[in-house]
Amino acid sequence: MSDLYHYIGGDLTTSPTGDLALASGIERGKQRLLRRLLTNPGDYLFEPDYGAGLGREVGAASNLARVAATIRGQLALEPCVAANPPPTVELHAERDTLAVDIRYTDAPSGEPTTLSFDVS
């Protein structure tokens, strides 16, 4: 299965032929994880519980253990993340940035995968 190639906060991507590009495999999973983690709960009208809302943690006196637990809970809801071995989540907070490093196994392919991003 494929999705449109789109990272949250960016534009849709076109293919070399000018069509809309498609994302599949590990790339599709990464895009879906980022969308889930950066979407605020309540932003999707028909799925009010969707999203982790990591953006609201920037600049807040966050409890990093709670944020990591929230991320792990959201990862468990995505079919692209294998349950075994369990994903690892590392967080580093600066004043205006939350750095996130996630290591997980892509369930469909069985490949170890890393997703790292900053939220500011």
DSSP file (Angstrom, degrees, kcal/mol; ACC not computed):
  #  RESIDUE AA STRUCTURE BP1 BP2  ACC     N-H-->O    O-->H-N    N-H-->O    O-->H-N    TCO  KAPPA ALPHA  PHI   PSI    X-CA   Y-CA   Z-CA
    1    1 A M              0   0    0      0, 0.0    24,-0.5     0, 0.0     2,-0.3   0.000 360.0 360.0 360.0 148.0    0.0    0.0    0.0
    2    2 A S        -     0   0    0     22,-0.1     2,-0.3    26,-0.0    22,-0.2  -0.910 360.0-160.3-127.5 154.4    1.2    3.5   -0.7
    3    3 A D  E     -A   23   0A   0     20,-2.3    20,-3.2    -2,-0.3     2,-0.1  -0.805  43.2 -82.7-118.6 165.2    0.4    7.0    0.6
    4    4 A L  E     -A   22   0A   0     -2,-0.3     2,-0.9    18,-0.2    18,-0.3  -0.493  53.0-106.0 -63.3 141.5    1.1   10.3   -1.0
    5    5 A Y        +     0   0    0     16,-2.6     8,-1.6     8,-0.3     2,-0.3  -0.618  67.1 141.2 -75.0 106.2    4.7   11.4   -0.3
    6    6 A H        -     0   0    0     -2,-0.9     2,-0.4     6,-0.2     6,-0.1  -0.898  39.5-157.0-156.0 117.8    4.2   14.1    2.3
    7    7 A Y    >   -     0   0    0      4,-0.5     3,-2.3    -2,-0.3    24,-0.1  -0.814  44.2 -97.0 -91.8 137.0    6.0   15.0    5.4
    8    8 A I  T 3  S+     0   0    0     -2,-0.4     3,-0.1     1,-0.3    -1,-0.1  -0.233 111.1  22.5 -54.6 133.9    4.0   17.0    7.9
    9    9 A G  T 3  S+     0   0    0      1,-0.3    -1,-0.3    -3,-0.0     2,-0.2   0.340 112.5  86.5  90.0  -6.0    4.5   20.7    7.6
   10   10 A G  S <  S-     0   0    0     -3,-2.3    -1,-0.3     1,-0.1     2,-0.2  -0.506  79.9 -91.4-115.7-175.2    5.7   20.4    4.0
   11   11 A D        -     0   0    0     -2,-0.2    -4,-0.5     1,-0.1    -1,-0.1  -0.516  47.6 -89.5 -91.4 162.8    4.3   20.3    0.5
   12   12 A L        -     0   0    0     -2,-0.2     2,-0.3    -6,-0.1    -6,-0.2  -0.416  46.7-127.1 -63.8 150.0    3.3   17.3   -1.5
   13   13 A T        -     0   0    0     -8,-1.6     8,-3.1     8,-0.2     2,-0.3  -0.801  14.6-141.7-105.3 144.0    6.2   15.9   -3.6
   14   14 A T  B     -B   20   0B   0     -2,-0.3     6,-0.3     6,-0.3     5,-0.1  -0.747  15.3-123.2-102.7 154.3    6.1   15.3   -7.3
   15   15 A S    >   -     0   0    0      4,-3.4     3,-2.0    -2,-0.3     6,-0.1  -0.343  38.5 -94.3 -82.9 170.6    7.7   12.4   -9.1
   16   16 A P  T 3  S+     0   0    0      0, 0.0    -1,-0.1     0, 0.0    -2,-0.0   0.750 127.9  54.2 -58.3 -23.1   10.2   12.8  -11.9
   17   17 A T  T 3  S-     0   0    0      2,-0.1     3,-0.1     3,-0.0    -3,-0.0   0.469 122.4-105.3 -90.7  -1.3    7.3   12.6  -14.4
   18   18 A G  S <  S+     0   0    0     -3,-2.0     3,-0.1     1,-0.3     2,-0.1   0.361  81.6 123.3  95.0  -5.9    5.3   15.3  -12.7
   19   19 A D  S    S-     0   0    0      1,-0.1    -4,-3.4    -5,-0.1    -1,-0.3  -0.331  78.1 -81.4 -76.6 168.1    2.7   13.1  -11.0
   20   20 A L  B     -B   14   0B   0     -6,-0.3    -6,-0.3    -3,-0.1    -1,-0.1  -0.577  53.1-120.7 -68.9 132.0    2.2   13.1   -7.2
   21   21 A A        -     0   0    0     -8,-3.1   -16,-2.6    -2,-0.3     2,-0.3  -0.407  22.8-141.8 -75.0 151.4    4.9   11.0   -5.6
   22   22 A L  E     -A    4   0A   0    -18,-0.3     2,-0.4    -2,-0.1   -18,-0.2  -0.874   3.5-147.6-114.2 147.6    4.0    8.0   -3.5
   23   23 A A  E     +A    3   0A   0    -20,-3.2   -20,-2.3    -2,-0.3     2,-0.3  -0.940  25.6 161.4-113.3 136.6    5.6    6.8   -0.3
   24   24 A S    >>  +     0   0    0     -2,-0.4     3,-0.8   -22,-0.2     4,-0.8  -0.899  43.1  13.4-142.5 172.3    5.7    3.1    0.5
   25   25 A G  H 3> S-     0   0    0    -24,-0.5     4,-1.8    -2,-0.3     3,-0.2  -0.268 124.8 -10.5  63.5-141.8    7.7    0.8    2.8
   26   26 A I  H 3> S+     0   0    0      1,-0.2     4,-2.4     2,-0.2    -1,-0.2   0.862 135.8  57.2 -61.4 -38.5    9.8    2.3    5.6
   27   27 A E  H <> S+     0   0    0     -3,-0.8     4,-2.1     1,-0.2    -1,-0.2   0.903 105.8  50.2 -61.6 -41.5    9.4    5.8    4.2
   28   28 A R  H  X S+     0   0    0     -4,-0.8     4,-2.2    -3,-0.2    -1,-0.2   0.917 110.2  50.9 -61.2 -43.8    5.6    5.6    4.4
   29   29 A G  H  X S+     0   0    0     -4,-1.8     4,-2.5     1,-0.2    -2,-0.2   0.904 108.7  50.6 -62.1 -42.7    5.9    4.4    8.0
   30   30 A K  H  X S+     0   0    0     -4,-2.4     4,-2.5     1,-0.2    -1,-0.2   0.911 110.5  49.6 -62.4 -42.3    8.2    7.3    9.0
   31   31 A Q  H  X S+     0   0    0     -4,-2.1     4,-2.2     1,-0.2   -23,-0.3   0.906 111.9  48.2 -63.3 -41.1    5.8    9.8    7.5
   32   32 A R  H  X S+     0   0    0     -4,-2.2     4,-2.3     2,-0.2    -2,-0.2   0.886 111.2  50.6 -67.3 -38.9    2.9    8.3    9.3
   33   33 A L  H  X S+     0   0    0     -4,-2.5     4,-2.7     2,-0.2     5,-0.2   0.936 110.7  48.3 -64.8 -46.1    4.8    8.3   12.6
   34   34 A L  H  X S+     0   0    0     -4,-2.5     4,-2.3     1,-0.2     5,-0.2   0.923 111.2  50.8 -59.7 -44.0    5.8   11.9   12.3
   35   35 A R  H  X S+     0   0    0     -4,-2.2     4,-1.3    -5,-0.2    -1,-0.2   0.925 112.9  46.2 -59.7 -44.7    2.2   12.9   11.5
   36   36 A R  H  < S+     0   0    0     -4,-2.3    16,-1.9     1,-0.2    17,-0.5   0.918 115.0  45.9 -64.6 -44.3    0.9   11.0   14.5
   37   37 A L  H  < S+     0   0    0     -4,-2.7    17,-2.3    14,-0.2    18,-0.2   0.823 117.4  42.1 -71.9 -31.2    3.5   12.4   16.9
   38   38 A L  H  < S+     0   0    0     -4,-2.3     2,-0.3    -5,-0.2    17,-0.3   0.599  92.7  95.7 -94.2 -11.4    3.2   16.0   15.8
   39   39 A T  S  < S-     0   0    0     -4,-1.3    14,-2.0    -5,-0.2    13,-0.3  -0.627  75.3-126.1 -80.3 135.3   -0.6   16.2   15.5
   40   40 A N    >   -     0   0    0     -2,-0.3     3,-2.2    12,-0.2     4,-0.3  -0.607  31.2-102.1 -78.1 136.9   -2.4   17.6   18.5
   41   41 A P  T 3  S+     0   0    0      0, 0.0     8,-0.2     0, 0.0    10,-0.1  -0.357 110.9  29.3 -55.0 136.4   -5.2   15.4   20.0
   42   42 A G  T 3  S+     0   0    0      6,-0.9     7,-0.1     5,-0.4     9,-0.1   0.259  88.5 104.7  94.5 -11.4   -8.5   16.8   18.8
   43   43 A D    <   +     0   0    0     -3,-2.2     2,-0.8     7,-0.4     3,-0.1   0.805  69.2  67.4 -72.7 -28.5   -7.2   18.2   15.5
   44   44 A Y  S >  S-     0   0    0      3,-0.4     3,-1.2    -4,-0.3     6,-0.2  -0.843  76.6-152.5 -95.6 113.3   -8.7   15.5   13.4
   45   45 A L  T 3  S+     0   0    0     -2,-0.8    -1,-0.2     1,-0.3    -2,-0.0   0.848  93.1  40.2 -53.2 -43.1  -12.5   15.9   13.6
   46   46 A F  T 3  S+     0   0    0      1,-0.3    -1,-0.3    -3,-0.1    -3,-0.0   0.513 122.5  40.7 -91.6  -4.4  -13.4   12.2   13.1
   47   47 A E    X   +     0   0    0     -3,-1.2     3,-1.9     1,-0.1    -3,-0.4  -0.596  65.1 171.1-136.9  75.0  -10.5   10.8   15.3
   48   48 A P  T 3  S+     0   0    0      0, 0.0    -6,-0.9     0, 0.0    -5,-0.2   0.710  77.7  52.7 -63.7 -21.2  -10.3   13.1   18.3
   49   49 A D  T 3  S+     0   0    0     -8,-0.2     2,-0.2    -7,-0.1    -2,-0.0   0.472  82.9 115.0 -91.4  -2.1   -7.9   10.9   20.2
   50   50 A Y    <   +     0   0    0     -3,-1.9    -8,-0.4    -6,-0.2    -7,-0.4  -0.482  58.6  34.4 -71.8 133.5   -5.4   10.7   17.3
   51   51 A G        -     0   0    0     -2,-0.2   -14,-0.2   -10,-0.1   -11,-0.1   0.015  61.7-125.3 109.0 152.7   -2.0   12.3   17.9
   52   52 A A        -     0   0    0    -16,-1.9   -12,-0.2   -13,-0.3   -15,-0.2   0.637  35.0-140.5-103.2 -21.7    0.6   12.9   20.6
   53   53 A G    >   +     0   0    0    -14,-2.0     3,-1.5   -17,-0.5     4,-0.3   0.896  33.5 167.9  64.6  42.5    0.9   16.7   20.4
   54   54 A L  G >   +     0   0    0    -17,-2.3     3,-1.9     1,-0.3     4,-0.4   0.779  65.4  72.4 -61.0 -25.9    4.6   16.9   20.8
   55   55 A G  G >  S+     0   0    0      1,-0.3     3,-1.1   -17,-0.3    -1,-0.3   0.814  88.7  60.2 -59.0 -30.7    4.6   20.6   19.7
   56   56 A R  G <  S+     0   0    0     -3,-1.5    -1,-0.3     1,-0.2    -2,-0.2   0.596  94.6  65.3 -75.3  -8.4    3.0   21.6   23.0
   57   57 A E  G X  S+     0   0    0     -3,-1.9     3,-1.2    -4,-0.3     5,-0.3   0.620  75.4 106.1 -85.6 -14.1    6.0   20.2   24.9
   58   58 A V  T <  S+     0   0    0     -3,-1.1    38,-0.1    -4,-0.4     3,-0.1  -0.510  94.7   2.7 -71.0 127.1    8.4   22.8   23.4
   59   59 A G  T 3  S+     0   0    0     35,-0.4    -1,-0.3     1,-0.3     2,-0.2   0.359 106.1 116.2  80.7  -6.7    9.4   25.4   26.0
   60   60 A A  S <  S-     0   0    0     -3,-1.2     2,-2.4     1,-0.1    -1,-0.3  -0.595  83.1-106.9 -90.6 156.2    7.3   23.7   28.7
   61   61 A A        -     0   0    0     -2,-0.2     2,-0.1    -3,-0.1    -3,-0.1  -0.532  57.4-168.5 -78.6  76.3    8.9   22.3   31.8
   62   62 A S        -     0   0    0     -2,-2.4     2,-1.0    -5,-0.3     3,-0.1  -0.365  29.9-131.2 -77.1 145.2    8.3   18.8   30.4
   63   63 A N    >>  -     0   0    0      1,-0.2     4,-2.2    -2,-0.1     3,-0.5  -0.852  22.3-159.3 -87.6 103.4    8.6   15.6   32.3
   64   64 A L  H 3> S+     0   0    0     -2,-1.0     4,-2.7     1,-0.3     5,-0.2   0.817  87.8  56.9 -61.6 -32.2   10.7   13.7   29.7
   65   65 A A  H 3> S+     0   0    0      2,-0.2     4,-2.0     1,-0.2    -1,-0.3   0.906 109.0  46.9 -64.3 -40.0    9.7   10.3   31.1
   66   66 A R  H <> S+     0   0    0     -3,-0.5     4,-2.3     2,-0.2    -2,-0.2   0.912 112.7  49.0 -66.6 -42.1    6.0   11.2   30.6
   67   67 A V  H  X S+     0   0    0     -4,-2.2     4,-2.4     2,-0.2    -2,-0.2   0.915 111.0  50.0 -64.0 -42.8    6.7   12.4   27.1
   68   68 A A  H  X S+     0   0    0     -4,-2.7     4,-2.6     1,-0.2    -1,-0.2   0.893 110.4  50.5 -62.4 -39.6    8.7    9.3   26.2
   69   69 A A  H  X S+     0   0    0     -4,-2.0     4,-2.3     2,-0.2    -1,-0.2   0.894 109.1  51.4 -65.3 -39.5    5.8    7.1   27.5
   70   70 A T  H  X S+     0   0    0     -4,-2.3     4,-2.1     2,-0.2    -2,-0.2   0.920 110.6  48.8 -61.7 -43.7    3.3    9.1   25.4
   71   71 A I  H  X S+     0   0    0     -4,-2.4     4,-2.6     1,-0.2    -2,-0.2   0.933 110.7  49.8 -62.6 -46.1    5.5    8.5   22.3
   72   72 A R  H  X S+     0   0    0     -4,-2.6     4,-1.7     1,-0.2    -1,-0.2   0.894 109.7  52.1 -61.0 -39.0    5.8    4.8   23.0
   73   73 A G  H  < S+     0   0    0     -4,-2.3     4,-0.5     1,-0.2    -1,-0.2   0.896 111.3  46.4 -63.1 -40.1    2.0    4.6   23.4
   74   74 A Q  H >< S+     0   0    0     -4,-2.1     3,-1.1     1,-0.2     4,-0.4   0.869 108.5  56.0 -70.0 -36.9    1.5    6.3   20.1
   75   75 A L  H >< S+     0   0    0     -4,-2.6     3,-1.4     1,-0.3     6,-0.3   0.871 100.3  59.8 -61.8 -35.7    4.1    4.0   18.4
   76   76 A A  T 3< S+     0   0    0     -4,-1.7    -1,-0.3     1,-0.3    -2,-0.2   0.717  99.2  58.5 -66.0 -19.4    2.1    1.0   19.6
   77   77 A L  T <  S+     0   0    0     -3,-1.1    -1,-0.3    -4,-0.5    -2,-0.2   0.587  89.2  85.0 -86.0 -10.9   -0.9    2.3   17.6
   78   78 A E    X   -     0   0    0     -3,-1.4     3,-1.6    -4,-0.4   -49,-0.0  -0.815  69.9-147.7 -96.4 126.5    1.0    2.3   14.3
   79   79 A P  T 3  S+     0   0    0      0, 0.0    -1,-0.1     0, 0.0    28,-0.1   0.669  93.6  67.7 -66.5 -15.6    1.0   -1.0   12.4
   80   80 A C  T 3  S+     0   0    0     27,-0.1    27,-2.7   -51,-0.1     2,-0.6   0.612  85.4  81.8 -79.6  -9.8    4.5   -0.3   10.9
   81   81 A V  B <  S-C  106   0C   0     -3,-1.6    25,-0.2    -6,-0.3     2,-0.1  -0.859  77.9-137.9-101.3 118.7    6.1   -0.5   14.4
   82   82 A A        -     0   0    0     23,-2.9    23,-0.4    -2,-0.6    -2,-0.1  -0.457   4.0-142.3 -72.3 144.4    6.9   -4.0   15.5
   83   83 A A  S    S+     0   0    0      1,-0.2    -1,-0.1    -2,-0.1    -7,-0.0   0.807  76.6  84.0 -75.8 -30.4    6.2   -4.8   19.2
   84   84 A N  S    S+     0   0    0      1,-0.2    -1,-0.2     2,-0.1    20,-0.0  -0.987  93.5  24.9-125.9 126.9    9.3   -7.0   19.5
   85   85 A P  S    S-     0   0    0      0, 0.0    20,-0.4     0, 0.0    -1,-0.2   0.640 106.6-123.8 -69.3 154.6   11.9   -5.8   20.1
   86   86 A P        -     0   0    0      0, 0.0    -3,-0.1     0, 0.0    -2,-0.1  -0.338  29.2-102.6 -66.7 147.8   10.1   -2.8   21.7
   87   87 A P        -     0   0    0      0, 0.0     2,-0.4     0, 0.0    17,-0.2  -0.316  30.5-137.6 -66.4 152.2   11.0    0.6   20.3
   88   88 A T  E     -D  103   0D   0     15,-2.6    15,-2.3     2,-0.0     2,-0.4  -0.907  14.0-161.8-111.3 144.1   13.4    2.8   22.2
   89   89 A V  E     -D  102   0D   0     -2,-0.4     2,-0.4    13,-0.2    13,-0.2  -0.990   6.4-174.8-128.7 124.8   12.8    6.5   22.7
   90   90 A E  E     -D  101   0D   0     11,-2.6    11,-2.5    -2,-0.4     2,-0.4  -0.975   7.1-169.9-119.5 135.4   15.5    9.1   23.6
   91   91 A L  E     -D  100   0D   0     -2,-0.4     2,-0.4     9,-0.2     9,-0.2  -0.950  10.9-174.0-125.5 143.6   14.6   12.7   24.3
   92   92 A H  E     -D   99   0D   0      7,-2.0     7,-3.2    -2,-0.4     2,-0.5  -0.980  13.7-157.5-135.4 123.3   16.8   15.8   24.8
   93   93 A A  E     +D   98   0D   0     -2,-0.4     2,-0.2     5,-0.2     5,-0.2  -0.884  14.3 173.9-109.0 128.7   15.2   19.1   25.8
   94   94 A E        -     0   0    0      3,-3.0   -35,-0.4    -2,-0.5     3,-0.2  -0.571  53.7 -86.8-109.2-178.9   16.7   22.5   25.3
   95   95 A R  S    S+     0   0    0     -2,-0.2   -36,-0.3     1,-0.2     3,-0.0   0.933 123.5  13.5 -58.6 -48.4   14.9   25.7   26.0
   96   96 A D  S    S+     0   0    0    -38,-0.1     2,-0.4   -37,-0.1    -1,-0.2   0.252 122.0  62.9-115.0  11.6   13.2   25.9   22.6
   97   97 A T        -     0   0    0     -3,-0.2    -3,-3.0   -40,-0.1     2,-0.5  -0.998  52.5-160.6-143.3 139.8   13.7   22.5   21.1
   98   98 A L  E     -DE  93 119D   0     21,-2.5    21,-2.5    -2,-0.4     2,-0.5  -0.975  18.3-156.0-116.4 113.9   12.8   18.9   21.9
   99   99 A A  E     -DE  92 118D   0     -7,-3.2    -7,-2.0    -2,-0.5     2,-0.4  -0.796  10.4-166.1 -93.3 129.3   15.1   16.4   20.1
  100  100 A V  E     -DE  91 117D   0     17,-3.1    17,-2.3    -2,-0.5     2,-0.4  -0.959  11.3-177.1-121.2 130.4   13.5   13.0   19.6
  101  101 A D  E     -DE  90 116D   0    -11,-2.5   -11,-2.6    -2,-0.4     2,-0.5  -0.972   9.1-177.3-128.7 115.2   15.4    9.8   18.6
  102  102 A I  E     -DE  89 115D   0     13,-2.8    13,-2.8    -2,-0.4     2,-0.5  -0.944   8.8-170.1-117.8 130.5   13.3    6.7   18.0
  103  103 A R  E     +DE  88 114D   0    -15,-2.3   -15,-2.6    -2,-0.5     2,-0.3  -0.985  24.7 146.6-118.3 127.0   14.7    3.3   17.2
  104  104 A Y  E     - E   0 113D   0      9,-2.7     9,-3.6    -2,-0.5     2,-0.5  -0.937  47.5-105.4-149.5 168.8   12.2    0.6   16.1
  105  105 A T  E     - E   0 112D   0    -20,-0.4   -23,-2.9   -23,-0.4     2,-0.5  -0.906  33.9-124.0-102.4 126.6   11.8   -2.4   13.9
  106  106 A D  B  >  -C   81   0C   0      5,-3.0     4,-3.0    -2,-0.5     5,-0.4  -0.576  21.1-148.2 -68.3 118.2    9.7   -1.9   10.8
  107  107 A A  T  4 S+     0   0    0    -27,-2.7    -1,-0.2    -2,-0.5   -27,-0.1   0.904  89.2  47.7 -61.6 -46.7    7.0   -4.6   11.1
  108  108 A P  T  4 S+     0   0    0      0, 0.0    -1,-0.2     0, 0.0   -28,-0.1   0.903 127.2  25.0 -64.5 -38.9    6.4   -5.3    7.4
  109  109 A S  T  4 S-     0   0    0    -29,-0.2    -2,-0.2     2,-0.1   -29,-0.0   0.704  93.2-132.7 -98.6 -21.1   10.1   -5.6    6.4
  110  110 A G     <  +     0   0    0     -4,-3.0    -3,-0.2     1,-0.3    -5,-0.0   0.570  57.5 142.7  78.2   9.0   11.7   -6.6    9.8
  111  111 A E        -     0   0    0     -5,-0.4    -5,-3.0     1,-0.1    -1,-0.3  -0.641  57.9-114.7 -87.4 137.6   14.4   -4.0    9.3
  112  112 A P  E     -E  105   0D   0      0, 0.0     2,-0.3     0, 0.0    -7,-0.2  -0.501  42.7-170.5 -65.0 137.6   15.8   -1.9   12.2
  113  113 A T  E     -E  104   0D   0     -9,-3.6    -9,-2.7    -2,-0.2     2,-0.4  -0.966  16.8-153.1-137.4 147.3   14.8    1.7   11.6
  114  114 A T  E     -E  103   0D   0     -2,-0.3     2,-0.4   -11,-0.2   -11,-0.2  -0.970   6.2-173.0-122.4 137.3   15.7    5.1   13.1
  115  115 A L  E     +E  102   0D   0    -13,-2.8   -13,-2.8    -2,-0.4     2,-0.4  -0.967  12.2 173.4-128.8 114.6   13.5    8.2   13.1
  116  116 A S  E     +E  101   0D   0     -2,-0.4     2,-0.3   -15,-0.2   -15,-0.2  -0.974   9.2 147.7-124.1 135.8   15.2   11.4   14.5
  117  117 A F  E     -E  100   0D   0    -17,-2.3   -17,-3.1    -2,-0.4     2,-0.4  -0.987  35.9-126.6-159.6 160.3   13.7   14.8   14.5
  118  118 A D  E     -E   99   0D   0     -2,-0.3     2,-0.5   -19,-0.2   -19,-0.2  -0.897  13.0-154.0-111.0 142.6   13.5   18.1   16.4
  119  119 A V  E      E   98   0D   0    -21,-2.5   -21,-2.5    -2,-0.4    -2,-0.0  -0.977 360.0 360.0-114.8 122.6   10.4   19.8   17.5
  120  120 A S              0   0    0     -2,-0.5    -1,-0.1   -23,-0.2   -21,-0.0   0.368 360.0 360.0-137.4 360.0   10.7   23.6   17.9
